Amino acid sequence: MSGTEKAGSGTTKTPADFLKSIRGRPVVVKLNSGVDYRGILACLDGYMNIAMEQTEEYVNGQLKNKYGDAFIRGNNVLYISTSKRTLAEGA
Amino acid sequence: MANNPSQLLPSELIDRCIGSKIWVIMKGDKELVGTLRGFDVYVNMVLEDVTEYEITAEGRRITKLDQILLNGNNIAILFLASVILILAIIWLHAVGPWWFS
């Protein structure tokens, strides 16, 4: 996409590749405010606007709310993480 | 400019980090260390085996993440892992009291 692919670099994964690979999977979305949203990623675009299903809101690791569907506007997103393993938070 | 071999574009510098562990310092009290897999023109980055460090009211919080897409908006500084070692020594001196708590 941005011409930054290395020839023969099988490990390169651009943001666009990542977005394609995580559709329909459980993810953790962290906002700039520090709040986490965990759920199934239904849909997203290049601006990191996100639609999620079975969404749970965590503030400082504590579950605060549950939403069936949620839309997150992309400008608030710090990162999107695959949640293959549970978060291990130190003290 | 682009055809002068001694001129290195910023994106070329990041491109050379692909596959290496990098230290990302964000605006605010947040840092991440992980292996860079790729990035785009906005310097959104795909990172693997990530450790996220935050300074909170309750002290330092460490979070382990498998693979993330990091929004490039709030990235301030990138370091290669080879530089991290030197800075880690300096950092350990600075935060020694925490280290021994």
Backbone of each chain as ProteinMPNN parsed JSONL, in Angstrom:
{"seq_chain_A": "MSGTEKAGSGTTKTPADFLKSIRGRPVVVKLNSGVDYRGILACLDGYMNIAMEQTEEYVNGQLKNKYGDAFIRGNNVLYISTSKRTLAEGA", "coords_chain_A": {"N_chain_A": [[0.832, -1.21, 0.0], [1.792, 1.362, 0.943], [4.118, 1.223, -0.371], [6.166, 0.218, 1.13], [6.823, -2.372, 1.363], [9.064, -5.033, 1.864], [11.152, -6.769, -0.364], [10.867, -10.234, -0.491], [10.407, -10.41, 2.201], [8.856, -12.254, 4.313], [7.716, -11.836, 6.747], [6.607, -9.353, 6.937], [3.894, -7.282, 7.803], [1.462, -5.242, 6.993], [-0.507, -2.469, 8.296], [-2.959, -2.605, 6.855], [-3.067, -5.311, 6.121], [-3.251, -6.436, 8.665], [-5.754, -5.464, 9.476], [-7.462, -6.834, 7.728], [-7.072, -9.412, 8.655], [-8.177, -9.584, 11.192], [-10.904, -9.338, 11.193], [-14.044, -10.301, 12.452], [-12.984, -11.572, 14.636], [-12.163, -12.009, 18.185], [-11.284, -9.037, 19.857], [-9.318, -6.52, 21.554], [-9.868, -3.198, 22.092], [-8.168, -0.305, 22.67], [-8.685, 2.884, 23.931], [-7.595, 6.35, 23.643], [-8.141, 7.45, 26.081], [-7.629, 5.451, 27.826], [-9.518, 3.545, 28.391], [-10.696, 0.22, 27.872], [-12.194, -1.739, 25.301], [-13.722, -4.776, 24.788], [-14.518, -7.36, 22.54], [-16.28, -8.858, 19.733], [-14.957, -8.177, 16.624], [-16.733, -6.593, 14.227], [-16.718, -4.955, 11.942], [-14.622, -2.63, 10.238], [-12.882, 0.376, 9.222], [-10.455, 2.222, 7.219], [-9.941, 4.443, 8.742], [-9.848, 3.55, 11.26], [-12.342, 3.514, 12.407], [-14.721, 1.578, 14.158], [-16.901, -1.212, 14.359], [-18.359, -3.207, 16.794], [-19.337, -6.346, 18.285], [-21.034, -7.937, 21.057], [-19.901, -6.42, 23.122], [-17.746, -5.419, 25.753], [-17.024, -3.137, 28.332], [-14.146, -2.018, 29.886], [-12.715, -0.403, 32.615], [-9.76, 0.566, 33.981], [-9.21, -2.165, 34.204], [-11.525, -3.17, 35.34], [-14.715, -4.523, 34.758], [-17.208, -2.547, 33.405], [-19.494, -2.01, 31.825], [-21.809, -3.606, 29.568], [-22.417, -3.992, 26.117], [-24.566, -4.726, 23.41], [-24.075, -4.136, 20.634], [-21.547, -1.956, 19.433], [-20.305, 1.177, 18.321], [-17.244, 2.62, 17.554], [-15.576, 5.602, 17.193], [-12.899, 6.27, 15.031], [-10.844, 8.155, 15.616], [-10.403, 8.111, 18.303], [-9.041, 5.845, 18.933], [-6.392, 4.102, 20.385], [-4.975, 1.633, 20.184], [-5.604, -1.52, 18.47], [-6.006, -4.769, 19.512], [-5.278, -8.217, 19.125], [-6.9, -10.585, 21.093], [-5.867, -13.059, 21.908], [-4.621, -14.224, 24.057], [-5.241, -13.787, 27.578], [-5.161, -10.562, 29.138], [-2.358, -9.8, 31.043], [-1.935, -8.205, 33.821], [0.362, -6.374, 35.651], [1.057, -5.344, 39.076]], "CA_chain_A": [[0.0, 0.0, 0.0], [2.614, 2.571, 0.993], [5.382, 0.964, -1.023], [7.208, -0.098, 2.11], [7.031, -3.82, 1.431], [10.411, -5.487, 1.537], [11.172, -7.949, -1.224], [11.253, -11.452, 0.188], [10.209, -10.354, 3.648], [7.603, -12.933, 4.586], [7.16, -11.476, 8.04], [6.026, -8.014, 6.917], [2.439, -7.268, 7.899], [1.073, -3.841, 7.052], [-1.789, -2.243, 8.97], [-4.085, -3.092, 6.049], [-3.087, -6.769, 6.273], [-3.744, -6.721, 10.015], [-7.194, -5.206, 9.506], [-8.146, -7.939, 7.051], [-6.933, -10.677, 9.375], [-8.847, -9.629, 12.49], [-12.358, -9.224, 11.072], [-14.775, -11.439, 12.992], [-12.249, -12.183, 15.75], [-12.189, -11.238, 19.432], [-10.236, -8.024, 19.934], [-9.333, -5.502, 22.595], [-9.615, -1.872, 21.539], [-7.839, 0.635, 23.739], [-8.844, 4.28, 23.538], [-6.604, 7.27, 24.194], [-8.471, 7.715, 27.482], [-7.22, 4.319, 28.651], [-10.601, 2.577, 28.516], [-10.625, -0.919, 26.957], [-13.423, -2.381, 24.843], [-13.44, -6.133, 24.314], [-15.666, -7.944, 21.868], [-16.047, -9.402, 18.405], [-14.841, -7.098, 15.658], [-17.654, -6.85, 13.128], [-16.43, -4.183, 10.747], [-13.822, -1.44, 10.491], [-12.392, 1.013, 8.01], [-9.09, 2.7, 7.275], [-9.798, 5.487, 9.763], [-9.984, 2.834, 12.521], [-13.718, 3.415, 12.912], [-14.905, 0.166, 14.499], [-18.164, -1.741, 14.866], [-18.085, -4.411, 17.572], [-20.461, -7.074, 18.854], [-20.778, -8.524, 22.38], [-18.871, -5.515, 23.612], [-17.62, -5.183, 27.188], [-16.208, -1.967, 28.626], [-13.304, -2.177, 31.069], [-11.992, 0.781, 33.061], [-8.745, 0.09, 34.926], [-9.319, -3.602, 34.367], [-12.81, -3.565, 35.922], [-15.838, -4.511, 33.821], [-18.153, -1.485, 33.772], [-20.73, -2.066, 31.052], [-21.862, -4.509, 28.413], [-23.249, -3.494, 25.029], [-24.702, -5.708, 22.353], [-23.288, -3.62, 19.521], [-20.961, -0.651, 19.742], [-19.525, 1.855, 17.293], [-16.174, 3.445, 18.113], [-15.022, 6.491, 16.175], [-11.494, 5.902, 14.905], [-9.854, 9.101, 16.131], [-10.172, 7.85, 19.721], [-8.41, 4.539, 19.118], [-4.939, 4.031, 20.562], [-4.592, 0.432, 19.439], [-6.49, -2.675, 18.371], [-5.163, -5.9, 19.852], [-5.876, -9.537, 19.168], [-6.91, -10.997, 22.492], [-5.664, -14.498, 21.906], [-4.419, -14.575, 25.458], [-5.798, -12.791, 28.474], [-4.215, -9.532, 29.546], [-1.712, -10.068, 32.322], [-1.564, -6.888, 34.324], [1.141, -6.321, 36.875], [0.501, -4.463, 40.121]], "C_chain_A": [[0.855, 1.244, 0.0], [3.965, 2.349, 0.341], [6.498, 0.616, -0.072], [7.434, -1.6, 2.237], [8.477, -4.153, 1.076], [10.316, -6.712, 0.638], [11.635, -9.154, -0.408], [11.069, -11.423, 1.691], [8.859, -10.956, 3.985], [6.961, -12.506, 5.882], [6.522, -10.092, 8.038], [4.507, -8.094, 6.936], [2.028, -5.813, 8.055], [-0.218, -3.695, 7.848], [-2.992, -2.756, 8.169], [-4.204, -4.613, 6.135], [-3.663, -7.159, 7.628], [-5.257, -6.557, 10.074], [-7.968, -6.34, 8.848], [-8.154, -9.192, 7.921], [-7.771, -10.73, 10.646], [-10.362, -9.511, 12.399], [-13.025, -10.486, 11.604], [-14.115, -12.098, 14.193], [-12.404, -11.368, 17.023], [-11.006, -10.27, 19.473], [-10.388, -7.199, 21.202], [-8.991, -4.183, 21.921], [-9.326, -0.945, 22.702], [-7.964, 2.05, 23.193], [-7.742, 5.131, 24.163], [-6.863, 7.563, 25.663], [-8.051, 6.582, 28.404], [-8.295, 3.274, 28.834], [-10.431, 1.476, 27.468], [-12.021, -1.375, 26.564], [-13.056, -3.738, 24.266], [-14.689, -6.702, 23.679], [-15.26, -8.528, 20.536], [-16.008, -8.245, 17.416], [-15.708, -7.413, 14.444], [-17.176, -6.193, 11.84], [-15.512, -3.029, 11.135], [-13.314, -0.873, 9.185], [-10.99, 1.553, 8.229], [-8.863, 3.823, 8.27], [-9.8, 4.895, 11.165], [-11.34, 3.054, 13.17], [-14.048, 1.936, 13.054], [-16.346, -0.109, 14.877], [-17.862, -3.061, 15.555], [-19.382, -5.031, 18.052], [-20.043, -7.67, 20.19], [-19.702, -7.718, 23.111], [-18.918, -5.392, 25.122], [-16.665, -4.021, 27.405], [-15.452, -2.186, 29.931], [-12.601, -0.857, 31.368], [-11.046, 0.338, 34.168], [-8.907, -1.391, 35.231], [-10.629, -4.079, 34.954], [-13.9, -3.473, 34.867], [-16.871, -3.491, 34.283], [-19.502, -1.641, 33.097], [-20.637, -3.166, 30.021], [-22.793, -3.896, 27.375], [-23.377, -4.591, 23.982], [-23.856, -5.333, 21.151], [-22.729, -2.267, 19.935], [-20.239, -0.121, 18.519], [-18.492, 2.735, 17.981], [-15.6, 4.289, 16.986], [-13.495, 6.408, 16.209], [-10.5, 6.867, 15.519], [-9.537, 8.869, 17.605], [-9.3, 6.633, 19.969], [-6.908, 4.682, 19.301], [-4.388, 2.796, 19.87], [-5.724, -0.577, 19.415], [-5.612, -3.895, 18.581], [-5.933, -7.193, 19.686], [-5.804, -10.02, 20.6], [-6.863, -12.513, 22.576], [-5.39, -15.009, 23.319], [-4.949, -13.454, 26.322], [-4.726, -11.776, 28.825], [-3.654, -9.898, 30.91], [-1.208, -8.749, 32.87], [-0.775, -7.014, 35.615], [0.535, -5.34, 37.86], [0.639, -3.003, 39.716]], "O_chain_A": [[0.674, 2.11, -0.856], [4.865, 3.178, 0.474], [7.67, 0.711, -0.435], [8.16, -2.046, 3.125], [9.035, -3.624, 0.115], [9.484, -7.591, 0.865], [12.658, -9.102, 0.274], [11.531, -12.327, 2.387], [7.838, -10.269, 3.953], [5.781, -12.778, 6.107], [5.946, -9.69, 9.049], [3.904, -8.865, 6.191], [2.219, -5.217, 9.115], [-0.94, -4.671, 8.054], [-3.939, -3.286, 8.75], [-5.31, -5.147, 6.212], [-4.461, -8.092, 7.732], [-5.96, -7.393, 10.642], [-9.011, -6.759, 9.351], [-9.128, -9.945, 7.923], [-8.055, -11.822, 11.138], [-11.043, -9.578, 13.422], [-12.63, -11.6, 11.26], [-14.633, -13.085, 14.715], [-12.733, -10.183, 16.969], [-9.874, -10.642, 19.164], [-11.444, -7.186, 21.835], [-7.958, -4.06, 21.263], [-10.14, -0.812, 23.616], [-7.423, 2.375, 22.136], [-7.05, 4.699, 25.084], [-5.94, 7.885, 26.411], [-8.106, 6.723, 29.625], [-8.02, 2.206, 29.382], [-10.069, 1.75, 26.324], [-12.929, -1.396, 27.395], [-12.205, -3.849, 23.384], [-15.79, -6.548, 24.208], [-14.076, -8.679, 20.234], [-16.926, -7.426, 17.377], [-15.453, -8.376, 13.721], [-17.223, -6.802, 10.771], [-15.613, -2.506, 12.244], [-13.312, -1.555, 8.16], [-10.403, 1.366, 9.296], [-7.72, 4.129, 8.61], [-9.759, 5.631, 12.152], [-11.489, 2.808, 14.367], [-13.705, 1.13, 12.188], [-16.955, 0.658, 15.623], [-17.199, -3.93, 14.989], [-20.395, -4.349, 18.208], [-18.857, -7.887, 20.439], [-18.735, -8.266, 23.639], [-19.993, -5.276, 25.71], [-15.627, -3.927, 26.749], [-16.052, -2.501, 30.959], [-11.971, -0.265, 30.491], [-11.485, -0.205, 35.182], [-8.759, -1.819, 36.376], [-10.84, -5.287, 35.062], [-14.005, -2.469, 34.162], [-17.354, -3.557, 35.413], [-20.54, -1.427, 33.723], [-19.55, -3.605, 29.645], [-23.838, -3.344, 27.719], [-22.414, -5.302, 23.7], [-23.019, -6.116, 20.701], [-23.358, -1.527, 20.692], [-19.632, -0.884, 17.768], [-18.824, 3.503, 18.884], [-15.187, 3.763, 15.952], [-12.88, 6.468, 17.274], [-9.41, 6.451, 15.912], [-8.529, 9.364, 18.109], [-8.863, 6.407, 21.098], [-6.229, 5.301, 18.482], [-3.457, 2.884, 19.07], [-6.664, -0.514, 20.207], [-4.589, -4.049, 17.913], [-7.104, -7.273, 20.056], [-4.77, -9.884, 21.254], [-7.695, -13.153, 23.219], [-5.861, -16.074, 23.718], [-5.092, -12.318, 25.872], [-3.534, -12.084, 28.814], [-4.398, -10.262, 31.821], [-0.177, -8.237, 32.434], [-1.202, -7.684, 36.555], [-0.386, -4.595, 37.524], [0.23, -2.114, 40.462]]}, "seq_chain_B": "MANNPSQLLPSELIDRCIGSKIWVIMKGDKELVGTLRGFDVYVNMVLEDVTEYEITAEGRRITKLDQILLNGNNIAILFLASVILILAIIWLHAVGPWWFS", "coords_chain_B": {"N_chain_B": [[17.076, 14.455, -4.487], [15.994, 12.048, -3.418], [17.425, 10.161, -4.811], [19.958, 10.264, -3.891], [22.315, 8.381, -2.328], [23.215, 8.79, 0.261], [21.251, 10.112, 1.557], [18.691, 9.568, 3.754], [15.393, 8.673, 3.857], [12.8, 9.349, 6.268], [10.824, 7.299, 6.324], [12.219, 5.198, 5.243], [14.04, 4.684, 7.208], [12.384, 3.679, 9.236], [11.466, 1.471, 7.867], [13.709, -0.15, 7.823], [13.642, -1.14, 10.332], [11.835, -3.163, 10.404], [10.9, -6.309, 11.583], [12.555, -6.153, 13.707], [12.931, -5.574, 17.26], [11.362, -2.819, 18.718], [11.19, 0.285, 20.525], [8.586, 2.231, 21.45], [7.749, 5.45, 22.188], [5.078, 7.177, 23.439], [2.977, 10.136, 23.22], [2.198, 11.623, 26.367], [2.159, 9.501, 29.308], [3.128, 6.864, 28.303], [4.479, 3.877, 27.034], [5.603, 1.492, 24.608], [6.947, -1.696, 23.868], [7.925, -3.774, 21.274], [7.929, -6.152, 18.507], [8.379, -4.918, 15.302], [6.201, -5.314, 12.636], [5.087, -4.12, 10.408], [4.143, -1.057, 8.704], [2.35, 1.98, 7.811], [1.659, 4.872, 5.658], [0.867, 6.737, 7.527], [2.311, 6.08, 9.671], [0.944, 4.299, 11.267], [1.259, 1.27, 13.036], [1.981, -2.249, 12.907], [2.542, -4.331, 15.553], [4.195, -6.974, 17.309], [4.139, -9.374, 20.01], [3.984, -7.622, 22.32], [4.874, -5.403, 24.931], [3.296, -3.242, 27.058], [3.751, -0.225, 28.723], [2.544, 1.796, 31.309], [2.193, 4.81, 33.143], [0.454, 5.221, 36.005], [-1.898, 6.484, 38.473], [-1.754, 4.574, 40.411], [0.766, 3.636, 40.18], [3.206, 1.873, 38.172], [1.961, 0.24, 35.329], [1.923, -2.811, 33.631], [1.238, -4.348, 30.59], [0.727, -7.221, 28.654], [0.592, -7.975, 25.238], [-0.535, -9.702, 22.32], [-0.606, -9.205, 19.463], [-0.781, -6.12, 17.872], [-2.464, -3.336, 16.299], [-1.23, -0.286, 16.126], [-2.251, 3.001, 16.564], [-1.008, 5.706, 14.748], [-1.133, 8.391, 15.457], [-0.377, 9.397, 18.033], [2.234, 8.772, 18.407], [5.459, 9.487, 19.545], [8.319, 9.073, 19.702], [10.595, 6.734, 18.25], [12.671, 4.018, 19.072], [15.351, 1.854, 18.188], [15.953, -1.565, 19.191], [18.609, -1.973, 19.816], [19.433, 0.395, 20.856], [17.939, 0.556, 23.085], [19.044, -0.91, 25.159], [21.187, 0.61, 26.184], [19.813, 2.885, 27.035], [18.151, 1.683, 28.842], [19.805, 1.065, 30.948], [20.445, 3.594, 31.905], [17.874, 4.359, 32.595], [17.268, 2.502, 34.592], [18.956, 3.309, 36.596], [17.698, 5.702, 37.195], [15.189, 4.924, 38.167], [15.701, 3.271, 40.24], [14.816, 3.003, 43.026], [12.148, 2.068, 42.687], [12.67, -0.347, 41.501], [13.725, -1.881, 43.491], [11.674, -2.145, 45.243]], "CA_chain_B": [[17.258, 14.093, -3.067], [15.695, 10.645, -3.142], [18.379, 9.257, -5.444], [21.26, 10.399, -3.238], [22.349, 7.226, -1.412], [23.501, 9.159, 1.646], [20.045, 10.713, 2.12], [17.795, 8.52, 4.222], [14.054, 9.15, 4.175], [12.304, 8.812, 7.544], [10.123, 6.019, 6.171], [13.229, 4.166, 4.993], [14.616, 4.347, 8.509], [11.441, 2.786, 9.91], [11.425, 0.235, 7.088], [14.842, -0.988, 8.22], [13.369, -1.714, 11.655], [10.863, -4.257, 10.311], [11.468, -7.562, 12.056], [13.331, -5.897, 14.922], [12.204, -5.072, 18.409], [11.486, -1.369, 18.826], [10.63, 0.939, 21.706], [7.755, 3.34, 21.005], [7.355, 6.363, 23.257], [3.896, 7.907, 23.015], [2.652, 11.337, 23.985], [1.671, 11.168, 27.643], [3.033, 8.576, 30.03], [2.891, 5.527, 27.785], [5.526, 3.34, 26.164], [5.393, 0.116, 24.179], [8.076, -2.393, 23.267], [7.446, -4.924, 20.516], [8.567, -6.397, 17.219], [7.676, -4.224, 14.221], [5.877, -6.161, 11.493], [4.798, -3.3, 9.24], [3.601, 0.265, 8.993], [1.818, 2.636, 6.619], [2.118, 6.253, 5.473], [0.57, 7.516, 8.737], [3.079, 5.413, 10.718], [0.253, 3.258, 12.028], [2.212, 0.156, 13.042], [1.634, -3.572, 13.424], [3.576, -4.786, 16.476], [3.979, -8.317, 17.819], [4.748, -9.662, 21.309], [4.105, -6.258, 22.813], [4.739, -5.044, 26.334], [2.857, -1.854, 27.165], [4.042, 0.363, 30.026], [1.808, 3.025, 31.579], [2.344, 5.382, 34.477], [-0.88, 5.562, 36.503], [-1.907, 6.95, 39.862], [-1.403, 3.445, 41.274], [2.114, 3.184, 39.864], [3.464, 1.416, 36.813], [1.156, -0.891, 34.88], [2.492, -3.509, 32.483], [0.267, -5.182, 29.892], [1.283, -8.009, 27.555], [-0.341, -8.104, 24.124], [0.006, -10.613, 21.317], [-0.375, -8.486, 18.212], [-1.615, -4.925, 17.883], [-2.357, -2.265, 15.32], [-1.057, 0.916, 16.933], [-2.583, 4.238, 15.86], [0.203, 6.504, 14.658], [-1.352, 9.779, 15.853], [0.226, 9.82, 19.288], [3.61, 8.284, 18.528], [6.402, 10.594, 19.649], [9.696, 8.668, 19.397], [10.872, 5.313, 18.059], [14.058, 3.597, 19.24], [15.674, 0.465, 17.893], [16.28, -2.327, 20.396], [20.031, -1.848, 20.146], [19.586, 1.611, 21.652], [17.178, 0.388, 24.321], [19.903, -1.439, 26.22], [21.913, 1.723, 26.795], [18.862, 3.734, 27.75], [17.6, 0.917, 29.962], [20.737, 1.203, 32.071], [20.213, 4.935, 32.446], [16.54, 4.349, 33.192], [17.297, 1.73, 35.835], [19.539, 4.196, 37.604], [16.731, 6.732, 37.583], [14.033, 4.38, 38.882], [16.205, 2.25, 41.141], [13.961, 2.753, 44.195], [11.025, 1.21, 42.304], [13.191, -1.662, 41.145], [13.999, -2.647, 44.705], [10.534, -2.102, 46.161]], "C_chain_B": [[17.096, 12.596, -2.864], [16.74, 9.713, -3.747], [19.791, 9.413, -4.876], [21.381, 9.32, -2.171], [22.652, 7.608, 0.029], [22.299, 9.824, 2.314], [19.068, 9.606, 2.497], [16.444, 9.133, 4.557], [13.61, 8.589, 5.523], [11.621, 7.458, 7.391], [11.101, 4.888, 5.886], [13.885, 3.729, 6.298], [13.69, 3.39, 9.261], [11.403, 1.44, 9.198], [12.546, -0.714, 7.498], [14.627, -1.645, 9.577], [12.421, -2.901, 11.578], [11.54, -5.576, 10.668], [12.267, -7.399, 13.327], [12.427, -5.418, 16.04], [12.442, -3.568, 18.514], [10.786, -0.884, 20.092], [9.898, 2.179, 21.21], [7.389, 4.182, 22.216], [6.209, 7.214, 22.734], [3.853, 9.252, 23.72], [1.986, 10.88, 25.278], [2.574, 10.095, 28.22], [2.808, 7.144, 29.57], [4.035, 5.124, 26.88], [5.164, 1.918, 25.789], [6.69, -0.427, 23.606], [7.521, -3.599, 22.531], [8.202, -5.062, 19.216], [7.742, -5.754, 16.115], [7.455, -5.173, 13.05], [5.601, -5.355, 10.236], [4.229, -1.962, 9.667], [3.075, 0.866, 7.7], [2.236, 4.101, 6.599], [1.826, 7.136, 6.681], [1.42, 7.059, 9.92], [2.139, 4.755, 11.742], [1.144, 2.029, 11.943], [1.567, -1.129, 13.517], [2.808, -4.047, 14.27], [3.193, -6.144, 17.032], [4.69, -8.491, 19.154], [5.049, -8.368, 22.058], [4.034, -6.223, 24.328], [4.417, -3.566, 26.403], [3.119, -1.37, 28.58], [3.263, 1.66, 30.179], [2.145, 3.494, 32.978], [0.954, 5.811, 34.923], [-0.76, 6.042, 37.943], [-1.484, 5.833, 40.816], [0.002, 2.934, 40.997], [2.214, 2.69, 38.436], [2.598, 0.205, 36.481], [1.779, -1.493, 33.626], [1.439, -4.432, 31.896], [0.966, -5.919, 28.759], [0.216, -8.194, 26.481], [0.303, -8.92, 23.022], [0.378, -9.866, 20.037], [-1.3, -7.285, 18.192], [-1.426, -4.106, 16.622], [-2.348, -0.971, 16.124], [-1.332, 2.145, 16.079], [-1.388, 5.182, 15.9], [0.093, 7.923, 15.18], [-0.522, 10.238, 17.036], [1.637, 9.29, 19.483], [4.552, 9.47, 18.562], [7.799, 10.191, 19.182], [9.751, 7.166, 19.186], [12.357, 5.066, 18.305], [14.208, 2.166, 18.769], [16.104, -0.235, 19.17], [17.735, -2.15, 20.795], [20.293, -0.606, 20.989], [18.93, 1.442, 23.015], [18.086, -0.037, 25.461], [20.616, -0.311, 26.947], [20.972, 2.569, 27.629], [18.274, 3.012, 28.948], [18.503, 1.044, 31.181], [20.543, 2.562, 32.738], [18.893, 4.972, 33.2], [16.538, 3.615, 34.528], [17.949, 2.532, 36.956], [18.499, 5.175, 38.127], [15.619, 6.17, 38.445], [14.445, 3.266, 39.833], [15.305, 1.97, 42.326], [12.772, 1.866, 43.863], [11.509, -0.221, 42.094], [13.376, -2.531, 42.394], [12.812, -2.692, 45.662], [9.843, -3.458, 46.241]], "O_chain_B": [[17.93, 11.948, -2.231], [16.928, 8.597, -3.262], [20.719, 8.752, -5.343], [20.625, 9.336, -1.199], [22.373, 6.827, 0.938], [22.328, 10.075, 3.519], [18.669, 8.804, 1.652], [16.345, 10.001, 5.425], [13.995, 7.478, 5.888], [11.809, 6.569, 8.221], [10.842, 3.74, 6.248], [14.238, 2.562, 6.472], [14.147, 2.412, 9.851], [11.318, 0.394, 9.841], [12.362, -1.931, 7.52], [15.333, -2.587, 9.937], [12.216, -3.585, 12.581], [12.598, -5.917, 10.139], [12.624, -8.388, 13.967], [11.321, -4.928, 15.811], [13.576, -3.1, 18.413], [9.914, -1.556, 20.643], [10.506, 3.072, 20.62], [6.785, 3.681, 23.164], [6.343, 7.891, 21.715], [4.582, 9.491, 24.683], [1.288, 9.866, 25.291], [3.64, 9.814, 27.672], [2.352, 6.303, 30.345], [4.507, 5.914, 26.062], [4.499, 1.216, 26.552], [7.439, 0.291, 22.943], [6.736, -4.364, 23.091], [9.012, -4.208, 18.858], [6.543, -6.011, 16.002], [8.403, -5.765, 12.534], [5.843, -5.828, 9.126], [3.879, -1.757, 10.829], [3.32, 0.334, 6.617], [3.057, 4.531, 7.409], [2.464, 8.175, 6.851], [1.28, 7.573, 11.03], [2.471, 4.657, 12.923], [1.729, 1.764, 10.892], [0.718, -1.119, 14.408], [3.932, -4.156, 13.778], [2.01, -6.439, 17.208], [5.709, -7.85, 19.413], [6.196, -8.063, 22.382], [3.232, -6.93, 24.938], [5.158, -2.733, 25.88], [2.743, -2.042, 29.541], [3.304, 2.523, 29.303], [2.355, 2.688, 33.885], [0.339, 6.67, 34.292], [0.313, 6.015, 38.546], [-0.931, 6.093, 41.885], [0.392, 1.896, 41.53], [1.397, 3.05, 37.588], [2.515, -0.741, 37.265], [2.118, -0.779, 32.682], [0.818, -5.211, 32.619], [1.714, -5.314, 27.99], [-0.928, -8.532, 26.784], [1.513, -8.854, 22.803], [1.525, -9.896, 19.593], [-2.492, -7.422, 18.47], [-0.386, -4.164, 15.966], [-3.354, -0.608, 16.734], [-0.739, 2.322, 15.015], [-0.823, 5.429, 16.965], [1.108, 8.601, 15.336], [-0.015, 11.36, 17.038], [2.179, 9.347, 20.587], [4.467, 10.36, 17.716], [8.401, 10.883, 18.36], [9.046, 6.41, 19.854], [13.205, 5.809, 17.811], [13.297, 1.354, 18.93], [16.562, 0.406, 20.117], [18.061, -2.173, 21.982], [21.261, -0.558, 21.747], [19.311, 2.1, 23.983], [17.925, 0.416, 26.595], [20.647, -0.276, 28.177], [21.273, 2.927, 28.768], [17.935, 3.637, 29.953], [18.024, 1.12, 32.312], [20.485, 2.669, 33.963], [18.797, 5.535, 34.29], [15.89, 4.047, 35.481], [17.544, 2.445, 38.115], [18.421, 5.446, 39.325], [15.143, 6.846, 39.357], [13.63, 2.415, 40.191], [15.042, 0.805, 42.622], [12.412, 0.999, 44.66], [10.834, -1.179, 42.467], [13.204, -3.75, 42.353], [12.927, -3.218, 46.769], [8.861, -3.608, 46.968]]}, "name": "protein", "num_of_chains": 2, "seq": "MSGTEKAGSGTTKTPADFLKSIRGRPVVVKLNSGVDYRGILACLDGYMNIAMEQTEEYVNGQLKNKYGDAFIRGNNVLYISTSKRTLAEGAMANNPSQLLPSELIDRCIGSKIWVIMKGDKELVGTLRGFDVYVNMVLEDVTEYEITAEGRRITKLDQILLNGNNIAILFLASVILILAIIWLHAVGPWWFS"}
